[in-house]
Structures are given as C-alpha cells and as structure tokens.
Amino acid sequence: MSKLIGVVVDAETGQRVESRVRVLAPNGMFAHPTDAILKVGPGAPFFYSDGSFEVELGKGPVQITVERGTEYEPATVPVQMPSRGVKTVEIALRRWAVLGAIGWHPGNTHIHYDEKETRPDDRLALDPRVEDLRMTAVSILKRRELDYATNRYAPGFLTEFSSAHHYVQSGEESRHNSQPWSPGYGHIMLLNLRNVVDPLSRGVLVDSYDPDYPPLSYACDDAHRQGGIVIWCHNGQGMEAPVAAALGKLDAFNLFDPGWNDAEYDIYYRMLNAGFRLPASTGSDWFISSANRVYASTGAAFDYADWLGALQAGRTFITNGPA
C-alpha cells in the first residue's frame, strides 16, 4: 500500500482551503481517510477536508475530484500511485466568481443533522467553510423521541463555529403534520432567536394524542416578539401557508428545500399573483446534501444584521450553482 497526501489551496492566494474531496481508488471504488467526515445524502460520495488529507491506496491510477462551494471551479486530478511510498499532490482551486466583491453573500437557512450523526461538532466546524457560506443556520426540531444531533445547540449565535467570514447560528423549525410524513399546517423556520418558541411541534409529530394546536401563526408572532424572522419551508407546503402570508406573518419563503425534491414553484407564484411579495430563500434541510444557497445583497462588507435585513427586504436570489 502507498499513501496519497493531498493539499488543497486557493489558486490565487496559495492559502489552504476547506473542501469536499472524492478519491477513486485503482479499483474504481471511493476511498477516504479512516476518520473523515463523510457527505450525507444522494449523489456522488465525498469526504470533507480541512485543507489537507491522507488516503491509503493500492498501486495504479487514482482520480481526485475537489469542490468548494459554488464560486470555485471543481478540479479533477489524475494520479498514478506507486506500490509503496508516499505521493504528494497539490490541488489548486480557481474562483470563477467573487460575488462578495459586488455585495452578494451566500447563506443556507435550513440544516439539520439527524440522530445517527456521531460527530456534529466536527461536521458543523467544516460545513460552512467547505460550502463557502457566510451565514449558516442549523435548527432544532422535534419528531417524537428522536434525538436529532443539532438539537444540542441552543438558539442564537454559535460562537465556537463562527469567524469573521462565517456566521453560524441555531434556529428552530416549528412544525405540524397531518400524518407522520405529510404536512398539515406546514413547517416554518425561525431564525435570529434568543429562546426556543414552544411548542416545537404539535399533533402527530409529538405523539398520537397531542392536539393540533396552536397554529403556526402563533409561533410566528412569538418569534417576531423576540426579534426573530420567519421563513416558510418546503415550497409553501401546508394549509396554513396562504393564511400566514395574508396575515403578514412571513418574512421569506424557502424554495426547493429539501434539495433532493423536485423544485415546486406553483404555490409561490400563486402567492405572488395574490400580492404577497415574499422574498425568496432556500436551504438544504437534512445535512448539506445539495448546493442550495440564498444570496443576499448587503454591500462588499458582510454584516449579519444587514444580511437578515436584505433577506427580509427581498434583495436576494437563490441558486444551487449558476450565478
């Protein structure tokens, strides 16, 4: 066996950068470091890199693919591995766009880690950087007694995961389903909170006897009273969405979340046609399994409060790649 050492850098600055990496071994199988954080979700497998990685491989041709966010060009590098020894490869990622320079900054408003995630802190330390997000929001939610990994984070600013370039917060998804996997009133994302808005869920998401009460509009009011913002999730699914929009309870509207579902715009366009000019937003839902992001225009310097204000004012666009 031989060892592949990879170093990922920004082509312009030469600085190491976090990225997602796919290594295909000589047998064509995905290979990764034994302690790697792996991508969760559909599509090609990747592992996360903090700027360097090491993989044990056999002799033969190897293919390395490296990606970072959506403003860098993916890089694919072929490598011929020896039977023994060490092979070191530097992969330089080139930016094709620098939207921050013209005032547009990306965020993901909807992320959870499920009950099977064993290293949420390690994943959350990498997620915003690998995806090159300025604003990242994980959130608390309730489904019966499942112990979702991101429920450990209290609402508000998460200092330990944030930096001058990456603002990470914990919010809340307040929900009602009519059946275990069918939205009833719907789901809303509450961000910029100081405290949990109770109840987290109502009805069958709690247990078979929990009442279908209170409506989500009450949660919108509770969030607004503490300075929070309200985003309707999942393309407007849920019978309360048009009611909440008509009552002025919503600050934005998440489209194509989760990322593995087909995009649905029918409800959004009906709301626009009815005069409800809801700003477009998006997220990925379970883990970061897609490139979904919402860009908000705040000027060249990123400021979280300005970013939220731009989202509420509708100075946004949503994308999973094209800019």
GUROTOR-652189 format. One record per residue: z, x, y of N, C-alpha, C, CB in turn; residue in one letter. Coordinates in pm, whole numbers, plus 32768, in hexadecimal, padded with zeros to 4 digits. Atoms other than C-alpha are relative to their C-alpha. Glycine has a CB too. Layout:
ZXYZXYZXYZXYA;...
// end
This chain:
800080547F8880008000800080008057807D807A7FA18001M;80017FBB7F7F7FC680678168803B7FA4806A7F6F802C8026S;7FC1804D7F95805C7FF782B07FA17FF7807780868040802BK;804B80187F857F9C7F5A83D180637FED80727FA27F857FF1L;7FB080117F8780417F8785257FA27FD1806E804880868029I;805180377F957FAE7EAD8634804B7FFD80847FD17F747FDCG;7FC880067F797FEC7EC487AA7FA27FAA80548013808F803EV;8051805D7FB17F737DAA888F801E80178094801B7F6C7FD8V;7FEE7FE37F717F3A7DF88A007FA37FAB80547FE98096801DV;8059803B7F9C7EA97D568B357F998069802780507FCE807ED;806B7F9F7FE97D577DFD8B6A8003803A808D7F7A7FC17FE7A;80007FD17F757D887E1A8CE3807A805480207FF97F8B805FE;7F847FBA7FDB7EF47E868CFD802B80687F9B806E7F9D8013T;7FD37FA7806A7F1E7F398BB1808B7FE17FCC7FFD808B8030G;7F7A8026802B806F7E8C8B887FFA7FB17F7E80477FAF806EQ;7FF7804F807A80D67E038A3780187F6D8023807080357FA3R;7FF180907FE880BE7C888A25801A7FB87F7C7F837FC68045V;7FE780548075813E7B8189347F807FB57FDC80747F9D801BE;807C8040802C80327AD9886380157FC17F777F8B80657FFBS;8003803080897FE27A1B87277F9680507FB57FE27F667FF9R;80527FA1804B7F447AED86157FE27FC87F758046808A7FF5V;8025801F808A7E857AA584D57FC4807C7FC17F9B7F887FF9R;80347F8E804B7E507BBF83DE7FCF7FCE7F79806E80707FEEV;8039802380827D677B8482B87FF5807F7FAD7F747FBC800FL;7FFA7F8C80587DAA7C7A819E7F7A80167FB980717FEF7F99A;807D7FE880497C967D1980C87FDB7F927F9D800980827FB6P;801D806F805C7CB67BF17FD77FE27F7E804980747FEB7FA1N;801E80767FB07C757AFE80F680777FA8801F7F9B7FB17FBCG;7F8980537FEB7DD87A7980F9804880288080805F800D7F88M;7FB07FE97F877EB57A56822D8076805A7FDE80317F7B803CF;7F907FA480127FAE7B7582488050800580817FCE808E7FD8A;7FAA7FFF7F8980D77B928331807C80547FE680277F708029H;7F807FBA801282177C58836E80657FA67FBA8038802F8088P;7FA48051805083307BE98289805F7FAE80568050805A7FA4T;7FA180467FAB840E7B8183AD7FBD7FB68074806680618037D;804C80397F9082FF7AE2848480237F6E80187F6A800E7FE6A;8000808D7FDB83177999853E7F727FCD7FEA80307FE98096I;80848032802481F578D084AE7FDF7F82804E7FF77FE57F69L;802F807D7FC3812677C48557801E7F8C7FA27F6980078020K;7FEC807B804C817F766384E57F987F9B802E80917FC88012V;806180657FDB8072755784D87F78801A7FC47FF57FF78096G;80867FF6803B7F057523847C7FB18074803B7FB47F7F8014P;80567F957FD07DF0762084A5801D80847FBD800E80108095G;7FF27F7B803A7DD877918455808E803580127F9A8061803FA;7F797FC97FF37F217846841080048078805D803680287F77P;7FE67F8E7FA87FAD793F850C809280267FF37FDB7FDE8094F;7F757FDC7FE680EA7A038540800C802B8091803080717FA0F;7FE67FDB7F74818A7A4E868F80228094800880727FAB803BY;7FE47F737FE881957BB08717803D8010808B7F8080567FF3S;7FC57FE37F7E82717C3588307FB7806F804A809280257FEFD;804E7F947FC581677D3988817FDA806A7F9B804B803F8071G;80237FA6806E81617DFC873C80247FBE7F7D8047808A800FS;7FE48038808481657DB185C97FDF80667F947FB07F7D7FEAF;801A7FAC807481667E5984747FEB7FA87F87807480657FE9E;8020804E807780C77DD083377FDD80607F8F7F8B7F9D801BV;80217FB3807780BB7E6681D97F827FC67FC1807680017F9AE;8082802D80327F597E56814A7FCC805E7F957F9B7FF48073L;80467FAE80607E847ED2802D7F858041803D7FD97FAE7F87G;80787FBA7FD27D4F7FAA80497F8C7F9D80117FD980707F9EK;807780527FEF7C157F0B80D67FF27FC9808D80027F8F7F9FG;801B80367F7A7B877E4881FD80657F9480277F727FC88007P;7F9E805E7FC97C7C7D8782D67FCA7FCA8084808C80448015V;8029803B7F807C387C9883F4807C7FD3804D7F9F7F897FEAQ;7F9180267FA87D2B7C6F85177FC97FA7806F8048807E803CI;802380597F917D0E7B488607807C7FEC80557FC87F777FCDT;7F8F800A7FA47DEC7B3D873B7FDE7F9F80708026808C803AV;801380627F957E157A218836807E7FFB80567FE07F737FC6E;7F8F80117FA47EF179E789667FDC7F93806480238087804AR;8019806E7FA47EFC789C8A1F7F707FD47FFE80278028808BG;808B802D7FF57DB178148A9B7FB3804B806C7FFB7F6C801CT;80447FB77F957D6279028BBB7FD5808C7FD4805A8009807AE;802D7F82803A7D227A2C8AD77F947FE57F988076804E7FC1Y;80648009806A7BF07A6189FD8040802C7F7C7F8480588021E;7FD17FD180827C4B7A71888A7FBB80827FDB7FE77F957F93P;80387F81802D7C137BC787EF800480057F68804C8079803DA;80077FEC80917BA07C0586897FD780907FE57F9B7F9C7FBET;80147F7180177BB47D6986087FFB801A7F6A807280548042V;80047FD8808D7B3E7DE984B2804380887FEF7F6F80047FCCP;7FBA7F82801D7C0E7EFF84167FEC80217F6D80997FF58023V;80097FD1808A7BD87FCD82DB808480437FDD7F8780617FEDQ;7F7D7FCA80237D29800A823A7FF480667F8F805F7F907FD7M;7FFE7F9E806C7D678143816780597FD07F8D803180898034P;7FAB802680727E13813680158093801E801B7FD280487F82S;7F777FDC7FDA7F4881E080A78000802E80928039806E7FA3R;7FF47FCE7F787FCC824481FA800B7F9280677F8C80588020G;7FEF805A7F8F7FD381A183517F807FFA80518076802C8058V;807380167FA87EB9810E842180327FB9807D7F8F7FAE7FB8K;7FD4803B7F817F0580CA85917F887FCF804F805180668052T;806E803F7FB77E287FDF865880377FC480817FB97F947FA9V;7FDF80427F817E3C7F7B87C77F987F95801B800680678075E;805980717FE17DAA7E26881D80157FDB8092801B7F857FA1I;7FF880207F717D5E7DEB898C7FC87F7480187FB280688055A;802980887FE07D4D7C828A037FD27FF8809180737F9B7FE6L;803A80097F7A7C707C378B2E800C7F7280357F6C802C7FFER;7FF980837FBF7CB37B1B8C1E7F747FD38029805E8004807BR;807B803A7FCD7B8E7A368C60801B7FA680787FB87FB17F92W;7FD980537F8D7C5179698D60808C8027802B7FF87F687FDDA;7F797FEA7FC97D7E799C8E43801C7F8A805D800B808C804DV;7FF2807A7FB27DC8783A8EB280798005805D800A7F887FA5L;7F8D7FF47FA87F19789A8F427FDD80398088806980567FBFG;80287FC27F817E677965904D7FC87F9980627F99806D7FE7A;803380697FA87DCC782590D2805E7F8680017F737FD57FD4I;7F9880657FEE7F0D775E90B7801A7FA17F8E7FDF7FB38072G;7FEE805D80707EF876B68F61805380447F937F767FD27FC7W;7FA17FC4805E801776F28E6B80157FA27F898087801E8047H;7FFC80558077802A76748D00808D7FE27FCF7FB180417F93P;7F828027803E814375B88C577FE87FAB7F8580587FB68062G;800180578075819075028B14807D7FA980087FFB80537F78N;7F90805A7FE3826B73CE8B45803F7FC27F847FD27F93805AT;7FD6804D807682A4736589DB8001805A7F857FA37F867FEAH;7FF37FA780748327744D88C980837FE07FB87FFC8096802BI;7F89800680558419741D87A77FEF80647F8D80187F6F7FC8H;7FFD7FB7807F847B74FE8683804B7FA87F9C8044808E800FY;7FC6805F805E84CB743A8548807A803A7FB87F987FD67F9AD;7F857FDA804585F4744A845D7FED80747F9F80367F897FB5E;801B7F90805B854A755383847FF9808680477F7E7FE87FB6K;80077F837FB3853A7655849C8085804B7FF67FDD7FE38095E;7F857FB2801486357769844B80198066806E7FF980467F7CT;7FF17F9A7F9685F9784E85787FCF7FC980877FB280817FDBR;8033803D7F8385D2776E86AA800C805C8079804A7F81801CP;7FF17FA77F8E86577873879D7F8F80678005808880477FFCD;806C7F9C8005855B797887297F7A7FC180237FF980417F74D;807F80437FE3843E787D87387FF67FDC80947FF37F817FA9R;8005802A7F75849C77FB888F7FF78078805F807A7FAC8022L;80107F887FAE84B5795E89157F6F802C8008805680717FC8A;808C7FD580058349799588B07F9D7F96802E7FDD80297F74L;8061806A7FE582A1784288DC7FC58003808E80417F7A7FE9D;803A80047F79827E78418A5A7FAC807B801F806E7FF38067P;80447F837FE1820979AB8A5E7F80800E7FB0805C80767FE4R;80797FFE805381147996893C7F987FA1803980217FDA7F6EV;805C80637FC9807D785F89DD7FE78014809580377F767FE9E;80137FE17F72809478F38B3E80197F8680587F7280378019D;7FDB80797FB7814277BA8BC280658022806D80397F957FA1L;7F9E7FEE7F9681F977B38D0F80757F9F7FEF7FBE7FED8089R;7F978063801482BD76758CB97FF97FCE7F717FF27F8B8065M;7FF88029808C832D76268B5780787FA47FF08009807B7FA1T;7F938060801183FD74F68AF8800E7FDA7F6D7FE97F818056A;7FD8803A808084A074C189A880567F87801F804E80697FA6V;7FB280787FE1855C737C8982804D7FCE7F877FA67F928035S;7FA8803E8062866D72C688C77FC37F7B7FD5808F7FEB803AI;80268086802D8619719987EF80527FDC7F867F697FF87FE0L;7FB0802E807186BB70C786E07FAB7FAF7FA080777FAD8030K;80368052806D863770468593806780017F907F7380377FCER;7F97800D806487506FCB84B8805E807A80067FC37FF17F72R;7FA17F908002882170F9844A7FBB80877FF9805E7FF27F8AE;80467F8080068714720684568031805D80707F677FEB800BL;7FC97F9E7FA38799734084FC7F8F80588035806E80567FBCD;80707FB47FC8867173B285CC8032807E80467FAF7FA98063Y;7FD17F7E7FD1868A7521862C800E800680977FA3806D7FD2A;7FFB7FF97F6E864174ED879F806B7FA3803B7F797FDD803AT;7F9180527FCD875E73F087B9807A8054802580267F967F99N;7F8E7FAA7FDF8849751A87DA8005802580947FFA807F7FACR;80077FD47F7587D77558894080277F8E805E7F7380338022Y;7FD380667FA1889174988A4F7F977FEA806B8086802A8040A;8063801A7F9887BF73F08B5D800F805F8076800C7F708030P;80007FAC7F89875C74C88C827FB880837FEB808C801A802BG;80407F7D7FFD86E676288CCF803C80587F9380118043808BF;7FD37FA9806C86F977158BA37FF28091802C7FAF7FE57F7DL;80027F7B7FC38753785F8C477FD8806C7F9D80878021803AT;80147F958061874A792E8B087F6F800F7FD480577FE97F89E;808C7FFA802985DA78DD8ACA7FA1800D80777FDC7F867FAFF;805280047F87855E78E48C317FF78089804280387F9A8063S;80137F877FB084DF79F38D197FBD7FD680827FAA806C7FB3S;804680207F8384357A0B8E6B7F797FC17FE57FEF807D8055A;80868033801F82EC79B88DBE80037F857FA57FAE806E7FBEH;7FFA806D8062836578B98CBD807D7FAD80177FFE80397F6FH;7F91805D7FED843E778A8D0B800A7FAA7F827FEC7FA88081Y;7FEC804B807C84D076EF8BCE80747F9F8015801D80607F87V;7F9980667FF1859575AC8BCE800A7FAB7F837FE47FA8807BQ;7FEE80648069861F74AA8ADE80067F7680418080801C7FACS;8001808A7FD185D4733B8B1A80267FA27F8F7F777FDB8038G;7FDD8067806285E871FE8A4D7F887FA57FE9807A7FAE802EE;8060806A802084F971168997804E7F837FD97F9E802C7F8EE;7FBB807F801885856FB689AC7F9C7FA27FBE803A7FC28085S;80668040805384E36ED488A8802E7F797FC87FDB805C7F8DR;7FEB8078804F84C06D8388007F877FEC7FA580167F83805AH;80688020806183F96D3A86C480197F757FC77FFB80697F8EN;7FF38083804183B36BE4862C800C800F7F697F897FA78022S;7FF57FD7808B838E6C8684D5801E809580007F7C7FDE7FAEQ;7FD87F737FFE83FF6DE284657F9A805E80408019802D7F75P;80667FA57FCA82B16E8184C97F9E7FB8805C7FB580437F90W;8058804C7FA782206D7A85B480477FE780847FD47F7B7FC0S;7FBE80157F7F826C6D72872B80107F6C801E7FB18043806FP;7FE780887FD4830B6C3387A77FF57FFA8097808B7FCF7FD2G;80077FF77F6E836A6C4A89177FB2807C802B808E8003803DY;80477F857FE182E46DAF8912805E807780087FB47FF28081G;7FB37F847FF3835B6F12895A7FED8036808D7FD480697F96H;80097FC27F7B83AB6FB68AA88040808B7FFD80447FA7806BI;7FC97F7A7FF083EB71228B04804B800680847F8F806B7FFAM;7FAC7FF47F89850671628BF9801A8094801980877FB27FEEL;7FF17F737FDD850472B58CA88055800F807D7F7680428014L;7FAE7FDF7F8A85D573628DB280847FB47FFE7FB37FE18081N;7F828049800F871172C08D298079805C801280067FBE7F76L;7F7F7FBC8002887B73238D5E80527FD77F86804E7FE38081R;7FB380378070890572478C467FA47FAE7FA680777FAA8032N;80498056805D888A718D8B1380027F708034803D80077F71V;8009808F7FE18812702A8B5B80137FB47F7D7F767FDC8044V;7FE3804E807A88AD6F438A567FC87F73800C80977FFA7FE7D;800A7FC28083883E6EBA896D7F8180537FF280067F957F93P;80787FB0801A874D6FC488EF7F947FAB7FBE802280787FA8L;805C805B804486AD6EC4880880447F7A7FF17FD480387F74S;7FCB8083801C86D76D5887BB7FB37FC37F8D7FFA7FA5807ER;80438043807086856C7586937FFC80567F837F747FDA8027G;80097FC18084860A6D0085468006809880077F807FD77FBCV;7FF27F6F7FF586086E6585CC8092802C7FF77FC480308084L;7F717FE2800D87856E5285CA80307FD97F7480537FB7806CV;7FE38030808787C56D7B84957FC77F737FF5809A80017FE2D;803D8082801A87606C2F83FC80427F8F804E80067FE17F6DS;7FB6806A7FBD885E6B6D84CD800980148097808B7FF77FC6Y;7FF57FE57F71883E6C0A86257FA97F9F804E7FD88092801FD;804F80627FB487C96B12872F7F888040804680587FBB8068P;80767FD37FB586746B3087D7801D7FF680967F817FAB7FDAD;7FCD800C7F7787286B648920804980818022805F7F848011Y;804180397F8B872C6BD98A337F6D802780078047802C807FP;808C7FD97FEF85BF6BE78AA27FF7808B803D7FB67F9A8058P;80147F787FCE852E6D378B018005800780987F7B80367FCFL;7FF980007F6D85196CD18C70808C801F80327FD27F798037S;7F777FDE7FD986956CEB8C7D801480977FFA80667FB97FA4Y;7FF67F6F800B867B6E548C057FB6804580727FC980307F78A;80497FC97F8C85786E978D15805A8001807B7F807FAE801CC;7FA780097F8C86716E208E1A807280667FF7803A7F72800CD;7F927FA08011878B6EF38D887FD0808E801A803B7FF47F73D;80367F7A7FE886AD70288D8B7FE7801780947F7D80147FB1A;801C7FF07F71863E6FEE8EF18080800F80527FB07F888033H;7F827FF77FB487A76FC38F65803A808E7FFE80667F9E7FC7R;7FCD7F76800487F371278EF77F95806680278034801F7F75Q;80667FA57FD086B771BA8F8F7F9680237F9B803F807C802FG;80627FE4806885E671B08E537F797FBF801C80337FD17F7BG;808380407FF9847A71548E257FE17FC37F787F928065802AI;801F804E807783E270668D257F6B800A7FE3802A7F6C8010V;808C7FF5802C82A170A18C5F7FEF7FA77F857FD980957FDFI;801A8051807782156F9B8B717FB280557F9C7FB07F7D8024W;803A7FAA806881B6703F8A257F927FB97FB1806C802F7FA1C;80598030806A80A4701889217F937FA1803180507FBC7F96H;8075804B7FD37F7E6F9389EB801F7F71802C7F9A7FFC7F93N;7FDC80877FD480406E618A5F80227FA07F917F917FC7804EG;7FDB8059806D809B6DDA890980897FC2801B8002804D7F79Q;7F8380477FED81AF6CD689117FEF7F8A805D806A805E8036G;8015807D7FB681C76B738994803E8004808C803A7F8C7FB2M;7FBF7FFF7F7D82A56BD48ABC7FB680578066808E80327FF2E;80447FA47FA481B26CD18B537FC87FB9807C7F8E80467FB7A;803480407F8780FA6BDD8C3A806D7FC280577F9B7F957FDBP;7F9180397FB482426B398C9E8043806C805480677FBD7FA1V;7FC07F917FB882E26C868CFA7FA880338071802280727FA0A;805D7FD37F9881A96CEA8DBA80007F9E80757F71800F7FC8A;800480657F9681A16BA18E7B80807FFF80537FEA7F757FC4A;7F807FFE7FBA83116BC68ED580188084804A80717FE87F9EL;7FF37F817FBA82D76D258F5D806380607FC180287FE7808CG;7F9D7FAD804583B06DCD8E567FCA80887FD580347FB87F88K;803C7F89803D82BA6EE08DF17FCF806280697F8B7FD77FA6L;802F7F957FA8826E702E8E957F8080417FD0806B8069800FD;80787FC38038815970A58DAB7FE57FC37F77800E809C7FF6A;803280418079809C704D8C6D7FC8806C7FA47F937F948022F;802E7F99805E807571338B3E7F8C7FCC7FAC8073802C7FA4N;8076801D80517F1D712C8A9C7FF0806A7F947F817FF88059L;80167FB4807B7EB771BD894A807980537FD67F8B805B8011F;7F8E7FC880488018720888DB802A7F997F98807880248061D;80067F798036804B724C87BD7F7180357FF6804080037F77P;80837FBF7FFB7F30734787B37FAA7FE97F86801280908013G;80518012807A7EC572F4864E7FC27F747FF8805680197F84W;803E80847FFC7E6C718B86A57F828003805680627F978036N;8075800D7FAA7D1E71248736802D7FD2808B7F9A7F9C7FC4D;7FE1802A7F777D28710188AF7FDF7F6D80137FB380578067A;8014808E7FE57D4D6F97891D80177FE8809580607FA77FA8E;7FF880137F6F7D076F378A857FFA7F6E80297F91804C8043Y;8016808D7FDE7CDD6DBC8A7080707FC780567FF27FAE7F82D;7F90803A7FB67E3A6D5F8AE78009803F808A808580147FB4I;7FF77FBA7F7F7E366E678BF97F997FC980627FEC80977FEEY;806780337FA57CEC6DEB8C87801A7F6F80277F76800D7FBFY;7FDB80897FDB7D626C838C79806A8000806D80327FB27F84R;7F997FF67F977E926CE98D447FC4802C8085806E80617FD5M;80437FD67F847DB96DA08E407FB37F8C803E7FA280767FE4L;804D80717FCE7CD96C6F8E5C80597F92803A7FA97FC67F92N;7FA180647FCD7E0E6B998E9980498032807D80667FDC7F95A;7FC37FCC7F867E736C798FBC8077805A7FEC80287F918055G;7F8E7FA9801B7F7C6D4D8F0F7FCD80907FF7804B7FD77F7CF;803A7F7B7FF67F186EAE8F7B806380677FCA7FD980228092R;7F9E7FA9803F7FEA6F728E837FC7808C7FEB802D7FC57F79L;80307F7780137FC670F08E887FF380227F6C805D80638044P;80187FD6808A7F3971868D48805880787FDF7F6C80227FE9A;7FAD7F948033801F72668C7D7FE5800C7F6A80997FE8801DS;80127FF48091802B72E38B15806680627FC87F71802F7FDFT;7FAC7FA3804C80EB73A38A0D7FCD80057F7280957FD68004G;80307FF0808A80D373FA889E80557FB47F9B7FFE80927FDBS;7FA5804D805481FC7336880A8045805B7F9B7FB47F907FB6D;7FB77FB18064826673DA86C17FCD808F80007FF27FC17F74W;80217F737FF08269755086FC7F8A800D80627FDE80417F75F;80797FEB7FB1815175ED87C67F9080177F9B800E807A8066I;80677FFD80688041759886CD7F767FEB803B801C7F967F96S;8080800F7FBE7F2E756F87CE8009804A80857FDB7F688015S;80037FBB7F7E7EC3760A891980167F9F80737F7B80498012A;7FEE80647F967F1674CB89DB805780358071803E7F817FC7N;7FB17FD87F8C7F9075138B3B7FD57FB0807A7FF18097801CR;801B80427F807FA974708C8F800D8069806D80607F878019V;7FFD7FA77F8C7F51753E8DC280277FAF807B7F7680478014Y;7FDA803E7F817FFD74E48F087FE68063807180967FD47FFFA;80267FAC7F8E7F907568905B8075800D80617F857FC68048S;7F8D7FE87FA980AD7608911E7FE8806E8066807980227FADT;80167F897FB0800A772C91D28011807B7FA8806180058078G;80027F8680507FF778969160808880227FC57FCF80738054A;7F7A7FE28032817078BA913A80347F897FAF806180228074A;7FC9806A8052820877F3901B80907FE280297FF980257F6BF;7F78802F7FE7833C7727906D80137F817FAE801B7FE78099D;7FED8071805B83CD76318F7280087F7B804A807D80157FAEY;7FF4807E7FB5842E752890727F797FD680398067800E8072A;808680207FCD82D4753F910F7FA57FD17F8F7FC3807A8046D;805380278073823775268FB4801B7F6E7FDB801D805D7F86W;7FDF808C801E82F473E28F6C7FC97FA3806C80987FEE7FF4L;803480517F938295735E90C27F6A7FED7FF78023803D8084G;8092800A8010812673AC90827FDC7FA47F8D7FC3808B7FE9A;8017805A8071813A72FB8F31800F7F6F802C8061801F7F8CL;7FE980897FD281CB71C38FD27F987FD28066808B7FF5803CQ;806480237F9980CC71D090ED7F747FF37FC780008069806DA;8083800C803E7FAB71DE8FF67FA4807780167FBD7F878032G;80527F887FF17F34733D904A7FFF804C7F7C8035805B8074R;7FFF7FC980877EF573838EDA7F777FF27FBF806A7FBA7FAAT;8067801C80637DEF73A88DCF8036802B7F797F7880488021F;7FD27FE180877E2073B68C567F8D80387FB0803B7F847FBBI;80677FBD804D7D66748D8B5D803C803B7F817FBC806F8054T;7FD67FAC806F7D78753C8A0F7FA380797FF480017FB07F7CN;80547F8A7FFC7C8B76518A757FAD800B807E7FA680027F8AG;80587FF47F8B7B7E76108B7A804D7FF380837F937F977FFBP;7FC180067F7C7BE3764B8CE37F957FF6806C8059807C8018A;
// end
